[in-house]
Amino acid sequence: MLSITKEFHFSASHQLAHLPPGHPCGRLHGHNYIVVLELSAAPEQLTKPGFVRDYGELAVFKKWIDDTIDHRHLNDVLGDENPSAEHIAMWIHRTWSADFPELTAVRVSETPKTWATYRPGAREIV
């Protein structure tokens, strides 16, 4: 398999539910998020120029980020889903997998040292 990645940035607020009293993430706060899309294809599936997908075709995702979640309160955007980095990664994958069938992973960072990755089909740990 061959994979490409592209990084996108946005800023937003959120407030996480179901946390112990006093947990800092239970308070209204914000992050400068980074989202990385990973798209993959087998060598025989590459486009004629040799791409998994042309990076220029991801401009529509950047526009969606700017229009939908940048400088928003993610609790309002995600509705009933608690807007943790994990849920944001899954939500982005669900939202975009039909448009980008090569989408194999979505990574979301809230801070420079923290990442959540959603990779559908990976072994679930019980």
Rosetta constraint file for C-alpha pairs under 8 A:
AtomPair CA 1 CA 40 HARMONIC 6.41 0.50
AtomPair CA 1 CA 41 HARMONIC 5.50 0.50
AtomPair CA 1 CA 42 HARMONIC 4.46 0.50
AtomPair CA 1 CA 43 HARMONIC 6.53 0.50
AtomPair CA 2 CA 40 HARMONIC 5.38 0.50
AtomPair CA 2 CA 41 HARMONIC 5.40 0.50
AtomPair CA 2 CA 42 HARMONIC 5.98 0.50
AtomPair CA 2 CA 43 HARMONIC 6.72 0.50
AtomPair CA 2 CA 52 HARMONIC 7.17 0.50
AtomPair CA 3 CA 38 HARMONIC 6.49 0.50
AtomPair CA 3 CA 39 HARMONIC 5.46 0.50
AtomPair CA 3 CA 40 HARMONIC 4.16 0.50
AtomPair CA 3 CA 41 HARMONIC 6.58 0.50
AtomPair CA 3 CA 52 HARMONIC 6.98 0.50
AtomPair CA 4 CA 38 HARMONIC 5.66 0.50
AtomPair CA 4 CA 39 HARMONIC 5.40 0.50
AtomPair CA 4 CA 40 HARMONIC 6.44 0.50
AtomPair CA 4 CA 52 HARMONIC 6.94 0.50
AtomPair CA 5 CA 36 HARMONIC 6.36 0.50
AtomPair CA 5 CA 37 HARMONIC 5.40 0.50
AtomPair CA 5 CA 38 HARMONIC 4.45 0.50
AtomPair CA 5 CA 39 HARMONIC 6.40 0.50
AtomPair CA 6 CA 36 HARMONIC 5.50 0.50
AtomPair CA 6 CA 37 HARMONIC 5.51 0.50
AtomPair CA 6 CA 38 HARMONIC 6.93 0.50
AtomPair CA 6 CA 55 HARMONIC 7.66 0.50
AtomPair CA 7 CA 34 HARMONIC 6.73 0.50
AtomPair CA 7 CA 35 HARMONIC 5.68 0.50
AtomPair CA 7 CA 36 HARMONIC 4.41 0.50
AtomPair CA 7 CA 37 HARMONIC 6.64 0.50
AtomPair CA 8 CA 34 HARMONIC 5.69 0.50
AtomPair CA 8 CA 35 HARMONIC 5.11 0.50
AtomPair CA 8 CA 36 HARMONIC 6.27 0.50
AtomPair CA 8 CA 62 HARMONIC 6.79 0.50
AtomPair CA 9 CA 32 HARMONIC 7.15 0.50
AtomPair CA 9 CA 33 HARMONIC 5.68 0.50
AtomPair CA 9 CA 34 HARMONIC 4.64 0.50
AtomPair CA 9 CA 35 HARMONIC 6.26 0.50
AtomPair CA 10 CA 32 HARMONIC 5.91 0.50
AtomPair CA 10 CA 33 HARMONIC 5.29 0.50
AtomPair CA 10 CA 34 HARMONIC 6.63 0.50
AtomPair CA 10 CA 65 HARMONIC 7.10 0.50
AtomPair CA 10 CA 66 HARMONIC 7.28 0.50
AtomPair CA 10 CA 69 HARMONIC 7.31 0.50
AtomPair CA 10 CA 70 HARMONIC 4.93 0.50
AtomPair CA 10 CA 71 HARMONIC 7.16 0.50
AtomPair CA 11 CA 30 HARMONIC 7.21 0.50
AtomPair CA 11 CA 31 HARMONIC 5.77 0.50
AtomPair CA 11 CA 32 HARMONIC 4.40 0.50
AtomPair CA 11 CA 33 HARMONIC 5.74 0.50
AtomPair CA 11 CA 69 HARMONIC 7.91 0.50
AtomPair CA 11 CA 70 HARMONIC 5.34 0.50
AtomPair CA 11 CA 71 HARMONIC 5.25 0.50
AtomPair CA 11 CA 72 HARMONIC 7.66 0.50
AtomPair CA 12 CA 30 HARMONIC 5.47 0.50
AtomPair CA 12 CA 31 HARMONIC 5.85 0.50
AtomPair CA 12 CA 32 HARMONIC 6.80 0.50
AtomPair CA 12 CA 33 HARMONIC 7.48 0.50
AtomPair CA 12 CA 69 HARMONIC 6.89 0.50
AtomPair CA 12 CA 70 HARMONIC 5.84 0.50
AtomPair CA 12 CA 71 HARMONIC 4.66 0.50
AtomPair CA 12 CA 72 HARMONIC 5.09 0.50
AtomPair CA 12 CA 73 HARMONIC 5.83 0.50
AtomPair CA 12 CA 74 HARMONIC 6.61 0.50
AtomPair CA 13 CA 28 HARMONIC 6.97 0.50
AtomPair CA 13 CA 29 HARMONIC 5.42 0.50
AtomPair CA 13 CA 30 HARMONIC 3.83 0.50
AtomPair CA 13 CA 31 HARMONIC 6.37 0.50
AtomPair CA 13 CA 71 HARMONIC 7.37 0.50
AtomPair CA 13 CA 72 HARMONIC 6.40 0.50
AtomPair CA 13 CA 73 HARMONIC 4.74 0.50
AtomPair CA 13 CA 74 HARMONIC 6.06 0.50
AtomPair CA 14 CA 28 HARMONIC 5.89 0.50
AtomPair CA 14 CA 29 HARMONIC 5.83 0.50
AtomPair CA 14 CA 30 HARMONIC 6.03 0.50
AtomPair CA 14 CA 73 HARMONIC 5.57 0.50
AtomPair CA 14 CA 74 HARMONIC 5.24 0.50
AtomPair CA 14 CA 75 HARMONIC 5.76 0.50
AtomPair CA 14 CA 83 HARMONIC 6.65 0.50
AtomPair CA 15 CA 25 HARMONIC 6.30 0.50
AtomPair CA 15 CA 26 HARMONIC 5.46 0.50
AtomPair CA 15 CA 27 HARMONIC 5.65 0.50
AtomPair CA 15 CA 28 HARMONIC 4.69 0.50
AtomPair CA 15 CA 29 HARMONIC 6.42 0.50
AtomPair CA 15 CA 75 HARMONIC 6.91 0.50
AtomPair CA 15 CA 83 HARMONIC 7.50 0.50
AtomPair CA 16 CA 25 HARMONIC 5.79 0.50
AtomPair CA 16 CA 26 HARMONIC 4.92 0.50
AtomPair CA 16 CA 27 HARMONIC 7.38 0.50
AtomPair CA 16 CA 82 HARMONIC 6.02 0.50
AtomPair CA 16 CA 83 HARMONIC 6.54 0.50
AtomPair CA 16 CA 84 HARMONIC 6.84 0.50
AtomPair CA 17 CA 26 HARMONIC 6.10 0.50
AtomPair CA 17 CA 82 HARMONIC 6.49 0.50
AtomPair CA 19 CA 23 HARMONIC 6.30 0.50
AtomPair CA 19 CA 25 HARMONIC 7.78 0.50
AtomPair CA 19 CA 26 HARMONIC 6.26 0.50
AtomPair CA 21 CA 26 HARMONIC 7.78 0.50
AtomPair CA 22 CA 26 HARMONIC 7.16 0.50
AtomPair CA 23 CA 27 HARMONIC 7.51 0.50
AtomPair CA 25 CA 29 HARMONIC 7.24 0.50
AtomPair CA 31 CA 110 HARMONIC 5.60 0.50
AtomPair CA 31 CA 111 HARMONIC 7.09 0.50
AtomPair CA 32 CA 110 HARMONIC 6.29 0.50
AtomPair CA 32 CA 111 HARMONIC 7.22 0.50
AtomPair CA 33 CA 108 HARMONIC 6.91 0.50
AtomPair CA 33 CA 109 HARMONIC 5.47 0.50
AtomPair CA 33 CA 110 HARMONIC 4.86 0.50
AtomPair CA 33 CA 111 HARMONIC 7.15 0.50
AtomPair CA 34 CA 107 HARMONIC 7.93 0.50
AtomPair CA 34 CA 108 HARMONIC 5.70 0.50
AtomPair CA 34 CA 109 HARMONIC 5.03 0.50
AtomPair CA 34 CA 110 HARMONIC 6.84 0.50
AtomPair CA 35 CA 106 HARMONIC 6.98 0.50
AtomPair CA 35 CA 107 HARMONIC 5.56 0.50
AtomPair CA 35 CA 108 HARMONIC 4.63 0.50
AtomPair CA 35 CA 109 HARMONIC 6.52 0.50
AtomPair CA 36 CA 106 HARMONIC 5.77 0.50
AtomPair CA 36 CA 107 HARMONIC 4.99 0.50
AtomPair CA 36 CA 108 HARMONIC 6.57 0.50
AtomPair CA 37 CA 103 HARMONIC 7.00 0.50
AtomPair CA 37 CA 104 HARMONIC 7.97 0.50
AtomPair CA 37 CA 105 HARMONIC 6.16 0.50
AtomPair CA 37 CA 106 HARMONIC 4.90 0.50
AtomPair CA 37 CA 107 HARMONIC 6.62 0.50
AtomPair CA 38 CA 103 HARMONIC 5.84 0.50
AtomPair CA 38 CA 104 HARMONIC 5.68 0.50
AtomPair CA 38 CA 105 HARMONIC 5.02 0.50
AtomPair CA 38 CA 106 HARMONIC 6.23 0.50
AtomPair CA 39 CA 52 HARMONIC 6.92 0.50
AtomPair CA 39 CA 53 HARMONIC 7.60 0.50
AtomPair CA 39 CA 100 HARMONIC 7.88 0.50
AtomPair CA 39 CA 102 HARMONIC 4.86 0.50
AtomPair CA 39 CA 103 HARMONIC 4.31 0.50
AtomPair CA 39 CA 104 HARMONIC 5.37 0.50
AtomPair CA 39 CA 105 HARMONIC 7.07 0.50
AtomPair CA 40 CA 52 HARMONIC 6.18 0.50
AtomPair CA 40 CA 102 HARMONIC 5.28 0.50
AtomPair CA 40 CA 103 HARMONIC 6.55 0.50
AtomPair CA 40 CA 104 HARMONIC 6.18 0.50
AtomPair CA 41 CA 45 HARMONIC 5.74 0.50
AtomPair CA 41 CA 46 HARMONIC 6.51 0.50
AtomPair CA 41 CA 52 HARMONIC 5.66 0.50
AtomPair CA 41 CA 102 HARMONIC 6.40 0.50
AtomPair CA 42 CA 46 HARMONIC 6.89 0.50
AtomPair CA 45 CA 52 HARMONIC 7.42 0.50
AtomPair CA 46 CA 50 HARMONIC 5.16 0.50
AtomPair CA 46 CA 51 HARMONIC 5.21 0.50
AtomPair CA 46 CA 52 HARMONIC 5.10 0.50
AtomPair CA 46 CA 53 HARMONIC 7.67 0.50
AtomPair CA 47 CA 51 HARMONIC 5.15 0.50
AtomPair CA 47 CA 52 HARMONIC 6.45 0.50
AtomPair CA 47 CA 53 HARMONIC 7.08 0.50
AtomPair CA 52 CA 102 HARMONIC 7.65 0.50
AtomPair CA 53 CA 57 HARMONIC 7.26 0.50
AtomPair CA 54 CA 58 HARMONIC 7.60 0.50
AtomPair CA 55 CA 59 HARMONIC 7.68 0.50
AtomPair CA 58 CA 62 HARMONIC 6.77 0.50
AtomPair CA 59 CA 63 HARMONIC 6.31 0.50
AtomPair CA 60 CA 64 HARMONIC 6.21 0.50
AtomPair CA 61 CA 65 HARMONIC 6.21 0.50
AtomPair CA 62 CA 66 HARMONIC 6.24 0.50
AtomPair CA 63 CA 67 HARMONIC 6.05 0.50
AtomPair CA 64 CA 68 HARMONIC 5.59 0.50
AtomPair CA 64 CA 69 HARMONIC 7.77 0.50
AtomPair CA 65 CA 69 HARMONIC 5.36 0.50
AtomPair CA 65 CA 70 HARMONIC 5.95 0.50
AtomPair CA 66 CA 70 HARMONIC 4.98 0.50
AtomPair CA 68 CA 72 HARMONIC 7.63 0.50
AtomPair CA 68 CA 77 HARMONIC 7.66 0.50
AtomPair CA 69 CA 73 HARMONIC 7.67 0.50
AtomPair CA 69 CA 74 HARMONIC 6.86 0.50
AtomPair CA 69 CA 77 HARMONIC 7.07 0.50
AtomPair CA 72 CA 76 HARMONIC 7.88 0.50
AtomPair CA 72 CA 77 HARMONIC 7.53 0.50
AtomPair CA 73 CA 77 HARMONIC 6.72 0.50
AtomPair CA 74 CA 78 HARMONIC 5.89 0.50
AtomPair CA 74 CA 83 HARMONIC 6.18 0.50
AtomPair CA 75 CA 79 HARMONIC 5.85 0.50
AtomPair CA 75 CA 80 HARMONIC 7.55 0.50
AtomPair CA 75 CA 81 HARMONIC 7.52 0.50
AtomPair CA 75 CA 82 HARMONIC 6.88 0.50
AtomPair CA 75 CA 83 HARMONIC 6.05 0.50
AtomPair CA 78 CA 82 HARMONIC 7.44 0.50
AtomPair CA 78 CA 83 HARMONIC 6.61 0.50
AtomPair CA 81 CA 87 HARMONIC 7.13 0.50
AtomPair CA 82 CA 87 HARMONIC 6.89 0.50
AtomPair CA 83 CA 87 HARMONIC 5.78 0.50
AtomPair CA 83 CA 88 HARMONIC 5.93 0.50
AtomPair CA 84 CA 88 HARMONIC 6.15 0.50
AtomPair CA 85 CA 89 HARMONIC 6.17 0.50
AtomPair CA 85 CA 108 HARMONIC 5.80 0.50
AtomPair CA 85 CA 109 HARMONIC 6.87 0.50
AtomPair CA 85 CA 110 HARMONIC 6.97 0.50
AtomPair CA 85 CA 115 HARMONIC 7.53 0.50
AtomPair CA 85 CA 116 HARMONIC 5.79 0.50
AtomPair CA 86 CA 90 HARMONIC 6.42 0.50
AtomPair CA 86 CA 108 HARMONIC 7.45 0.50
AtomPair CA 86 CA 116 HARMONIC 5.35 0.50
AtomPair CA 86 CA 117 HARMONIC 6.86 0.50
AtomPair CA 86 CA 118 HARMONIC 6.99 0.50
AtomPair CA 87 CA 91 HARMONIC 5.96 0.50
AtomPair CA 88 CA 92 HARMONIC 6.08 0.50
AtomPair CA 88 CA 108 HARMONIC 7.27 0.50
AtomPair CA 89 CA 93 HARMONIC 6.29 0.50
AtomPair CA 89 CA 106 HARMONIC 5.45 0.50
AtomPair CA 89 CA 107 HARMONIC 6.09 0.50
AtomPair CA 89 CA 108 HARMONIC 5.87 0.50
AtomPair CA 89 CA 116 HARMONIC 7.09 0.50
AtomPair CA 89 CA 117 HARMONIC 6.55 0.50
AtomPair CA 89 CA 118 HARMONIC 5.67 0.50
AtomPair CA 90 CA 94 HARMONIC 6.18 0.50
AtomPair CA 90 CA 106 HARMONIC 7.43 0.50
AtomPair CA 90 CA 118 HARMONIC 5.82 0.50
AtomPair CA 91 CA 95 HARMONIC 6.06 0.50
AtomPair CA 92 CA 96 HARMONIC 6.09 0.50
AtomPair CA 92 CA 106 HARMONIC 7.26 0.50
AtomPair CA 93 CA 97 HARMONIC 5.53 0.50
AtomPair CA 93 CA 103 HARMONIC 7.47 0.50
AtomPair CA 93 CA 105 HARMONIC 7.43 0.50
AtomPair CA 93 CA 106 HARMONIC 6.36 0.50
AtomPair CA 93 CA 118 HARMONIC 7.73 0.50
AtomPair CA 94 CA 98 HARMONIC 7.93 0.50
AtomPair CA 96 CA 100 HARMONIC 6.02 0.50
AtomPair CA 96 CA 103 HARMONIC 7.89 0.50
AtomPair CA 97 CA 101 HARMONIC 5.20 0.50
AtomPair CA 97 CA 102 HARMONIC 7.56 0.50
AtomPair CA 97 CA 103 HARMONIC 5.92 0.50
AtomPair CA 104 CA 119 HARMONIC 5.98 0.50
AtomPair CA 104 CA 120 HARMONIC 6.95 0.50
AtomPair CA 105 CA 117 HARMONIC 6.76 0.50
AtomPair CA 105 CA 118 HARMONIC 5.52 0.50
AtomPair CA 105 CA 119 HARMONIC 4.47 0.50
AtomPair CA 105 CA 120 HARMONIC 7.10 0.50
AtomPair CA 106 CA 117 HARMONIC 5.69 0.50
AtomPair CA 106 CA 118 HARMONIC 5.31 0.50
AtomPair CA 106 CA 119 HARMONIC 6.74 0.50
AtomPair CA 107 CA 115 HARMONIC 6.54 0.50
AtomPair CA 107 CA 116 HARMONIC 5.57 0.50
AtomPair CA 107 CA 117 HARMONIC 4.27 0.50
AtomPair CA 107 CA 118 HARMONIC 6.40 0.50
AtomPair CA 108 CA 115 HARMONIC 5.55 0.50
AtomPair CA 108 CA 116 HARMONIC 5.27 0.50
AtomPair CA 108 CA 117 HARMONIC 6.44 0.50
AtomPair CA 109 CA 113 HARMONIC 7.84 0.50
AtomPair CA 109 CA 114 HARMONIC 5.61 0.50
AtomPair CA 109 CA 115 HARMONIC 4.42 0.50
AtomPair CA 109 CA 116 HARMONIC 6.47 0.50
AtomPair CA 110 CA 114 HARMONIC 6.29 0.50
AtomPair CA 110 CA 115 HARMONIC 6.98 0.50
AtomPair CA 111 CA 115 HARMONIC 7.71 0.50
